[in-house]
Amino acid sequence: MPKSAAATPTLVYVKITLNYIRPAIWRRLILPTSLSLRDLHMAIHAAMGWRGDHLHVFEIDGAEYSEPAMIEGAQDERKTTLAKIISEGVSRFRYTYDFGDDWTHELLIEKKAPPPEAEPGCVDGARACPPEDCGGAPGYEGLLTALAAPNKPKNKELLEWVGEDFDPEQFSREHADRRVKNVAKSRSARR
């Protein structure tokens, strides 16, 4: 049975996990329930480190949400908020970014409420976001293999492309938190 709108909290934890990669790459955010799915898309990019250059879609209870001009038949992501999907009893849904690389994320609206003094931001996470355009989960696996054997001639070009600074284990919560806070502030400022 759907919850009433009055029972919807103003802030929620949202855990974002990138599918098909082990060990897991994930982020835990505190977000206002007033965010639209479009705003959530921006928060995901801020937390994960994606640039946002590719198509995306949310899949919620069998319906697709995106920018209608992007995906034929998709519902307008700007017209649906986290509060609305929570009130409909949804706690788990999918977000796909870059239909070529097919980065699929599982989103979980966690039941535990943030503390009363909490502010929107990124509170936890693990591992670096894969580089964009690396070929999805299989391409990323190849990149990890190349990083493990950097002196092999076949790996040198790939490692030049990704850059010597890329560390798949590195995650800066502070950096992600700053980016998510900026998204949340800019979204609330336009309301």
N, C-alpha and C positions, 0 to 999 in steps of 0.2 A: 504494500500500500504506500503510495507517495506521501512524503512528509509535507506538512503545510509550509508555506513560504515563511511564516513567522518563526518556524523552528530552524530555518537555515542560518548557519553561523555567518559572521561577516568575514572571518579569515579561516582558511583551511590549509592543511598540509596536502600537497600533491607530490606524489613520488613518480618520477619519470625514469623508465628503464629502457635502454636501447636493446632491442631484441637481437637474437642470433649471435651474440658476442659473449665469450666467456674468457676470463672473469668479467662480470657485469660492469657496464658503464651506466651510472645512474646519478640522479640528482633528487634532493628533497627540497621543495619550495614551500614557503608560506605565501599564500596568495589571497587577495580579496575575492569574495564570491561574486562581486559586482563585475569582474572581468568578463568580457565577451570571449568567445572562442578565438576571435581574431587577436585579442590582447594576449590570450593564453599562448597562441602561436608565437608571438613576439617574446614572451617570457621563456618559452622552451628554447628558442634560439639564443637568448641571452644566457641561459643556464648551461646549455650544452656547448655553445661556442660555434654553432652553425652561422653562416653568413646570411642565409635567407634568400639565396638567388634562384631557388627552384620551386616548383609546384608543391603543394601540400594538401592533405585532406584529413579531417577527423572522421572516424567511424564510431557512431554512438547508437547502440540499440538498432542496428541495421540501416541507419540513415547516414548519409554523407553530408559533411559541412565543410565549406571552403568559401573562397570568393566565387560567386556564381559565374563570373566571366572566365574563371580558370577551369572549372570542372562542370561540364554539362549535367544538369539535374541535381547538383548539390544545393543544399539549403544554405542560406546566407549566414556565414559564421559570425558576422557582426551583430546579428539579432538574437543570438543565444548566449546566455551567461552561465557561468559556473553555478550560480544560485538556481537557475532553471533546471539544469541537469541533476543537481543534487535533490531538488524538490521532486523530481520524477523518479527518485530512488536509484539513480545511476551512480556507481562508485568506481567503475572500471571501464576504460574505453581506449581506443587506439588512435595514434597520430602517425601519419606517414609523410615523410619529407623526401623530396627528390625521387621522382618516379623512375629515373634511370638507375640510381644506386639503391633505391628502395629502403631507406632508413626507417624502419618501423619501430615505434616506441609504444610501450604499454604505459598508460597513465592510471594511477590509483589515487582516488580521493580518500585519504586515510581517515579512520573514525576518530582517532585521538585528536582532540582540539588543541590548537596552539595556545600557549599561555596568554593571559589577558594583556600583558605588556608587549606581545609580539608585534613585529612590523613585517610587511612583505619583504621577501628576499630568499636567498638560497641558504639553507641551514646545514646541508650535508651533501655528500656525493662521493663518487669514486671514479678514478681513471680519467684520462684525457678523452675528449671527443675525437673520433676519427677525422682525418682531413677530408674536406669535401672533395667530391669527384675522384675518390680513390677506388671506386668499383664496388661499393656496398660491402656487406660482411665478408664475402669471399676475397675481394680486393684488399680489404683491411687485414685479413688473415695473411695474405701474401706479403703485405707491408711488414707485419710483425715478424714473419719468417726472414725477410730481408734485414730487418734491424738486428736479428739474432746472429746473422752471418754477413756483416757489412763488407767484408773483404772479398766476397765472391764477385767476380766480374759482372754476372747477370743482375746483381742487386745494386750496383753502384748508381745506375741511372735513376732508379726508383728512389734511392736515398737522397740523391741530389734534388729530385723533385720535391720531396717532403721537407727537406731541410735538416740540418744537423741538430737543431734545437728540439726537434719533436721527441717527446718522451711519453710513451703510451700510459705510463703509470702516474704521471703528474696531473694533479687536479688542485687548483687553487680555489678553495671555497670563498675566500675573500674577493677574488676577482669576479667569480660568478655572482656572488651576492651583490656586489656593486652594480653589475650589469642588470640584474633582475630588479633591484631597487629603482634604477633609472627607468626601466620599462613601467613599473608600477606607478611611479610618480608622474610620468608623462601621460599615462592612461587616465589617472584620476584627475589630472589637471584639465583634460579636455571635457570632463563631464560637467 
